[in-house]
Amino acid sequence: MELREEQHSNLPEKLILELEKLIKAIRVLSRGYLPTEIFPFDEMKKITDTVRDMVKQSHPGYDLAVPHLTHYYYMKLVIFAADNQGNMIVSFPIFVKQHSVEPMTLMKLKLLMFPS
């Protein structure tokens, strides 16, 4: 009986913590960024790996343009909305690029300052 009372007494605290995390995530979403509270790194890794595999199957000459996960959290391109059933829909781009088969020419520019 005592154990159940402890579990129920912790329930409001856990619920409050989860609600605070959700509110923080919605604030981040409202600014156009991807929140780690909803999309943790391991989940983003799964998403980008799935997209990479799908792109390689349908378009073998293409790959992800942004391979590092941290870039997705700093891109201000996230859109979110709610559907008729109260589900949150989050949309963010995963850019792809064609593999470059030609070597790129690198140039070094030197800036010279002349007195006026």
ZIMOVEN-V290296 format. One record per helix or strand of 2 or more residues. SS is the DSSP state (H for helix, E for strand). FROM is the first residue (numbers start at 1). TO is the last residue. If there is no record, write none. Layout:
SS:FROM:TO + SS:FROM:TO
This chain:
H:2:30 + H:41:58 + E:62:64 + H:69:74 + E:79:82 + E:88:91 + E:96:98
